[in-house]
């Protein structure tokens, strides 16, 4: 589940996403067939299942720039963190991937805590991947494969179904649209983007002074670029850059823009080590 955090104590967006790969080969003719939308969605679901089956616990370096305009200096932060994704197998056999950050520096100074306060934060892109285009989301989305062009990427567009047709477990609960781009050479997704034109920014409430905060909406635009990562001898496609922006109106005339840009590199398997200490407290050799 991908979440956007506004820095005001409320989650303001949710979407889940998974990388894709497709490929259909002729059996006897040994010629590559033109991919179909049905074949792509089937392969996407297979890749989603394989991702959760094979991905180990891992860590990487995250460099994030978060801003709010108009804003003050405390609303513009540059954060360097160690980003972790921990893999757990539940009693029912299902896999849970949990994200966490160990913050190293904020605006060049040593971090004073383990939480990023915003003004904008992105969650979920590394643990869930882009599941929004898959068989499991057919009840939530309408998909369209753009006409295939020689030596050009494959592009699958998506748009959410009307709210009265969507089930409760859709990863994108708001009306939105976007696309994924697939490299024909590797058959892996290289880019994903989506737009939620009427995203709820604040649900409303009262301030400490008793003033009422009215519900507000804005335009949420996000994109993810993917790169090849090797872990435990297997290849995974992970976010290399994430960009997000929400434009809304906190004031009567001047719109407020929250933005988030992050880069991810130096992926490693998360190794957990332990040792047994003697009962007397001395260090074992």
Secondary structure as the mmCIF struct_conf table of DSSP 4:
data_model
#
loop_
_struct_conf.conf_type_id
_struct_conf.id
_struct_conf.beg_label_comp_id
_struct_conf.beg_label_asym_id
_struct_conf.beg_label_seq_id
_struct_conf.end_label_comp_id
_struct_conf.end_label_asym_id
_struct_conf.end_label_seq_id
STRN STRN1 UNK A 2 UNK A 5
BEND BEND1 UNK A 7 UNK A 10
STRN STRN2 UNK A 11 UNK A 15
STRN STRN3 UNK A 25 UNK A 25
BEND BEND2 UNK A 27 UNK A 29
STRN STRN4 UNK A 32 UNK A 32
HELX_LH_PP_P HELX_LH_PP_P1 UNK A 33 UNK A 35
HELX_RH_AL_P HELX_RH_AL_P1 UNK A 37 UNK A 54
HELX_LH_PP_P HELX_LH_PP_P2 UNK A 55 UNK A 57
STRN STRN5 UNK A 58 UNK A 69
BEND BEND3 UNK A 70 UNK A 70
HELX_RH_3T_P HELX_RH_3T_P1 UNK A 73 UNK A 75
STRN STRN6 UNK A 77 UNK A 89
TURN_TY1_P TURN_TY1_P1 UNK A 91 UNK A 92
BEND BEND4 UNK A 93 UNK A 93
STRN STRN7 UNK A 95 UNK A 106
TURN_TY1_P TURN_TY1_P2 UNK A 107 UNK A 108
STRN STRN8 UNK A 109 UNK A 110
HELX_LH_PP_P HELX_LH_PP_P3 UNK A 111 UNK A 111
BEND BEND5 UNK A 112 UNK A 114
BEND BEND6 UNK A 119 UNK A 119
STRN STRN9 UNK A 121 UNK A 123
BEND BEND7 UNK A 124 UNK A 124
TURN_TY1_P TURN_TY1_P3 UNK A 125 UNK A 128
TURN_TY1_P TURN_TY1_P4 UNK A 131 UNK A 132
BEND BEND8 UNK A 133 UNK A 134
HELX_RH_3T_P HELX_RH_3T_P2 UNK A 135 UNK A 137
TURN_TY1_P TURN_TY1_P5 UNK A 138 UNK A 140
STRN STRN10 UNK A 141 UNK A 145
HELX_LH_PP_P HELX_LH_PP_P4 UNK A 146 UNK A 148
TURN_TY1_P TURN_TY1_P6 UNK A 150 UNK A 151
BEND BEND9 UNK A 152 UNK A 152
STRN STRN11 UNK A 154 UNK A 160
HELX_LH_PP_P HELX_LH_PP_P5 UNK A 161 UNK A 162
TURN_TY1_P TURN_TY1_P7 UNK A 163 UNK A 165
BEND BEND10 UNK A 166 UNK A 166
TURN_TY1_P TURN_TY1_P8 UNK A 168 UNK A 169
BEND BEND11 UNK A 171 UNK A 171
BEND BEND12 UNK A 174 UNK A 174
STRN STRN12 UNK A 177 UNK A 183
TURN_TY1_P TURN_TY1_P9 UNK A 184 UNK A 187
STRN STRN13 UNK A 188 UNK A 202
STRN STRN14 UNK A 205 UNK A 206
TURN_TY1_P TURN_TY1_P10 UNK A 208 UNK A 209
BEND BEND13 UNK A 210 UNK A 210
HELX_LH_PP_P HELX_LH_PP_P6 UNK A 211 UNK A 211
STRN STRN15 UNK A 212 UNK A 213
HELX_LH_PP_P HELX_LH_PP_P7 UNK A 214 UNK A 215
STRN STRN16 UNK A 216 UNK A 231
TURN_TY1_P TURN_TY1_P11 UNK A 232 UNK A 233
STRN STRN17 UNK A 234 UNK A 248
BEND BEND14 UNK A 250 UNK A 254
STRN STRN18 UNK A 256 UNK A 269
HELX_LH_PP_P HELX_LH_PP_P8 UNK A 276 UNK A 278
TURN_TY1_P TURN_TY1_P12 UNK A 279 UNK A 280
HELX_LH_PP_P HELX_LH_PP_P9 UNK A 282 UNK A 284
#
